[in-house]
Every structure is written in structure tokens, then in C-alpha cells.
């Protein structure tokens, strides 16, 4: 059972994103009206509770004009001894991705990191990077599993989580 104190103990930070700050163009999508490099930012986390058997990471835009938000990145089965992702780890073909981790389908329709790409002229959107401490070694999912199904599984297997929110608009 997760206690409030345990949930408070986890933290997620990035040398590339200040909490509540603007996400740099190099981390934005290249397409859909954006001309970024689509490079996932470096991320580090700490404070996972005892019993953590793996981690999962998501990037979600709750402000997307879809009625259901937009999933930009889903990675799970991150080994429990990994507490950092290097910049570029969101490319499933990159050696920067942790061995054994799975990146599944986003709302862009493909696995891997898809950077911010809000509609031009829209208010800045919130991009929520969330790390989950998971009580399973492996989620029953693969690279074709939707973000909603991964999220459903995480709902039942999360011991603690932490969120880092950055903003982007153009």
C-alpha cells in the first residue's frame, strides 16, 4: 500500500527542463507545424520505495484539443537499477534507451518519444513527464500496446510516482 509520505518521496528532474519552464525547441516535434529536433530530454529520478521492481515513464499533454489529451511518450519495463535516461533515449533504436525497456505506441501512432507539437497560436500546453515506480518486473505489454492500456496497467501496479511539467507553445 502506498502511503502519502512514500508518494511525496519520489522526485523527477531534468537538466533540460525547469519545472514550469519552456521546453527548448530541440525537444519539440519535427512536424505538425513544429521544426524541432524531436530529441527526448535527459531525466533523473530518485526516492523509489522498497519493492520497486521496474519503472515506467510517460509524457502526456492534458491540454491537447482532442477531448482526451495526447500521449507523447511511453516507456516501461525500465530496470530497477536505472535512475537516469540520457538525452535521446526516447529513440527506440538508440543505445541510450535502457536495455530491456519497451517503448510503446504513442498518439503519433509509433513507439518512442514524440516531442511537444501544440497547434500554432494555441496557449502554451503543459507537458507532464511522469516516472512510475512499479511493483512488477515487466508489464504485460509490448511496443504495439496503446498508452491507455499501459496506463490502465500502471494504475494497478504503481507504488509511487513523480511528475515534472514543462510548457511549450508557438
N, C-alpha and C positions, 0 to 999 in steps of 0.2 A: 504494500500500500504506500502510495506517495504522500508524504506529508507536505504541508505548505513550506516548511523550512527547507526540505530537500529541493523542491522546485525552485526556490529562491537561490540555492547554492550554485546552480549551473550558470555559466556565462559564455557568451559568444562574442568574439571581437574580430576586427579586420584592420590591417594596416592600410587598406584601400578604401574603407568606408567609415566615415564618422557617424555615430548614431544620430539619426535625423538629418544627416547631411546629404548633399547632392552626390549621386553616383556618377563617377567620371565616364566620359564618352568611351574610353577603351573597354568598359564593361557593358556597354549598351549593344543591342542587337544590330546586325548589319542587314537591314531590310525593313520593310513596313514603315518607310519614311525616316528611318534612323541610319546613320552611317558609322556606327561604332565598330570595334574590333571583336565584339562578342567573346571577350576573354573573361572567364569567371574570376572573381576576386579571391585573394588569399583569405582564409578563415582559420581561426583557432578557437578551441573551446576547452573549458575546464569545469571541475566540480561535479562530474558524473557520480551518481550514487553507487554504493555497493550493489552488486547484482547486475550491473550493466554488461551485456553480452555482445552488443553491437551498437552502432549509431546509424541514424538516418538524417538526411539533410533535405530541406525543401526551400524553394524560393517561390513566393506567392505574391501576386498583385491583387489585393482586395478591391482596388479602385477601377479595374478594367471594366469597360462598359459592356459586359456580357450577361449580367444577371447572376453570375456565379464566380466572378473573379477570373484569374488566369494563372495557371501553373507554369513557371518558367524553368524549374529545375527540380529533379527528384533523384536522390542518390540514397541507397540503403545497403545494408549488409557491410557497412564500414567496420573493419575490425576494431575491437575494444581498446587496442593499444594505440590507435591512431587518434590524435587530438589536433590535427592541423591538416588543412588542404592548401597546397601551393596554388598560386595563381595559374590558371589554365587547366586545373584538374577537372573542370566541367566538360572537357572534350573526352568522350569515351575512348578515343584512340590514343590519348596522351598517356605517357608513362607517369605523369603526375597524379593520375587517379589511383587511389589505394588498391592494392591487389585484393581481389575478392569482392570489391564493391560493385554494385549494379547501378547503372543509371537507366531509368525507365522513361517512358514516353511522357512528354510534356504537352501542353496545349498547342505548341507549334507542330505537333504530330510526330516528333522524333525524340529519341533519347538524348540526354546531355543538356548542358547549360544553354539557355536562350536568354540573352540579356534584356533589360528594360526596352520597351518599344511602345510607349503610350501614343494615342492619337495626337498628332500635331495640334497645338493650341489648347489641348485639354489641361486642366490643372495638374500640377505635379502628382504623380502616383506614388503610393507607398509600396516599397518592395521589401517583403519580410523574409529574411533568411532565418530559418529555424533549424536548430540542431536538436535531435531527439535521442535520449539515452533509452535503449531498447532492451527488454528482458529476454529476447531471443537471439540466438547466433545468426539466424537467417530468417527473413520474412519469406513467406510463400508467395513469391512474385518474381517476375523477370523483366527484361528490357521492354517488353510489349505491354506490361501492366500499366493501366492509367494511373495518374496521380490520385484520383479519387479513391481507387481501390487500395493503393498504398496507404493513403491517409486513413481509410477505414481500418486497416490492419494496425497502423500505428496507434489509433485510438484505444485499442485493447492491450497494447504492449509497451506503452511509454512509461518509464519510471520518472523521468524529469525532462524538461526542455528549456531552451533559452532562445530568444529571438533578437536579431539585430535588424533594424529598419533603416533603409536608405530611401532617398527620394529621387525621382527623375521626371522631368517634363521638358518639352521643347516646343 
